[in-house]
Amino acid sequence: MTIPEPLELDVRTPLARGEEPFSAIMAAVDSLLPGQPLRLITPFRPVPLFGVMANRGFGASDRLLQGGAWEVTFTPVVGAGPEAGLTPGSAAGAALWPDPARTLDLTGLMPPEPMVRILETLEAMAAGEVLFALLDREPMFLFPELAMRHHEWAGNFAADGASYRLMVRRGDGGGRG
Amino acid sequence: MIGKQLSRWTMAWFAAALAFLLAALGLAVLGGAGPGLWSSGPGLAVLHLFALGWLCQMMLGSLIQFTPVLAARPLALARLALPALLACSLGTLMLAGGFLALDGWEPGFALLAAAPLPLALAFGLALAMVGATLLAVRGWRQDAGRAVLAALLALAALWVSGAGMALALSGSDTGMVLLPEGMPLHVLLGVGGWLTLSAIGVSYQLFPMFLLAPDRGSRLRDAGFACALLALALVLAGLAALLLGGGTARLLPLAVLASVAAVALYLAEARRMWQARRRPQPELNMQWSRAALGFLGLSALLGGPALWHGGAWAEAAVFAALVGWLSTLTLAQMVKIASFLTWIQVFSPLIGRRPVPMVHELTDARAAGRWLALWVAAAAGGTAALLAGFAPGFRLAALGLLLAALGLCREVVLIRRLRHLAADRRPALLPPIILPPSPRRPDHDHPRTAGA
């Protein structure tokens, strides 16, 4: 199988305009073909991204360009991606997380109540602790909020498709801003 | 991933659609439409401001918002949403203006001939976004995804039939074969294939969520979809037959029959979802969706007489479908979706950090319920007035619809401004009512160890 050409994203212009490039970068990651690397051009070395991308199964190699910009190539690591069947965006290492410190049964609740309960519970937990939640459906509006708060998560549907299982690991600092 | 579940231009699509709704109803109140007037220039203009400007734009905006949820992945080519909206609004205005040529307004002929171009662009862009997203996740394996994909096919055929007739009316030889036999096919494609099929697809996902009903398919659903596909195939065959110089005499009754069967099976499926609900007292949006489903049944009942007798029966059947079924459903869900999206935008960053209101606190359910009741009553009155050929009754109904629409527009603005919350529970900074919000920053940017 040939490896697709890297997708290139230059965030220097939006950054110069004062725009936040994170969402554009994540949108680019979501649009990658299987196996396709992402080549990112930034005005500085984007250290925070390395962790985020490692959790999504990407290795990073970076080099300084002439003029002071950085070129970082994120390449999907074979076998490092989340298990098959997990929702895209799930953290790769979830199998190694500690046992859940908190468990929530959120079935029978109307959206966005499950999201409220999960985020409120996470705020009261310690960094690194894991929350397990059982839901009726995939919490689509929760995932971006978890990412914004730097929590990691992994989720999938139960075999019968009738419930959704979600693990969330509390991020460090908790994003209290 | 951030914000990928919120389409940036959803509120703009809704606002444009509502503007067309108010324009169409205002012109109807002024006498631009009414019993027996639907093939006049102003009548066709009002009809298309309503069907294309209001319902079609509302549906496209909703699909752009809803498809990523359905597909569990971001919308493909999301940046095309704004150009699609602009092209669709422009095409609708050109088409509505163009119909005035039929009453002797000379510049209208050029507009009529050109209007299909921006509409082709708009529909093409929408197909690229929604269709590509659904195809990429093999959306035809899901009930909702396959209904939306079939609806998109109907949208393309709707454009072909509409563009052909617009060209013929503008004086070109192209499309002449579609007049007048293509008209019922065009109506079936627009009202049934495109708008109803996509509304049904979306309802498979939304109804169980709002009713807390089990979210799974059934044989009833499969049989209903099979009938809908058959109806769509028969209409497409009819369109092809006309374009090749044949007739539709035998295909059209079969298509209507299959459509009526599909509606009956869908209504039985909706009843099954309603009875399986775990929420004893459903919210406003679902209560008024029941009225919409009643109108769907009514328009199916009128379908047979509409086919045999045409005239007032056909006008009433199409009115019951566009105003009673599709618009009531859209307006009832719009109130819910506007408060849900506003809540997500404003309050999701605050959860766990300060008390947040419940979603339903953003809406004044009693006020919204009163406007929806007026809408439904006026829709019933308008259907009856068309059946009876009673023009003053129709104008009164149009006035009722206009007042209800204005009331619901006001309610959406109040929701966007959080006016139903006490002042101390409103954040100081609210997102714009219509335009997209500025992107959020992640809470903190300090480095984390790779592979953690």
Interface residues (C-beta under 8 A of the other chain):
Chain A: E19 E20 F22 S23 M26 A27 V29 D30 S31 V47 P48 F50 G51 V52 M53 A54 N55 A60 T87 P88 G89 G93 G108 M110 P111 P112 M115 V116 L119 E120 L122 E123 A124 D136 R137 E138 M140 F141 F143 P144 E145 A147 M148 R149 H150 G161 A162 D172 G173 G175 R176 G177
Chain B: M1 I2 G3 K4 Q5 L6 P68 V69 A72 R73 P74 A76 A78 M209 F210 L212 P214 D215 R216 R278 R279 F340 W343 I344 S348 P349 I351 G352 R353 V356 V359 P439 R440 R441 P442 D443 H444 D445 H446 P447 R448 T449 A450 G451 A452
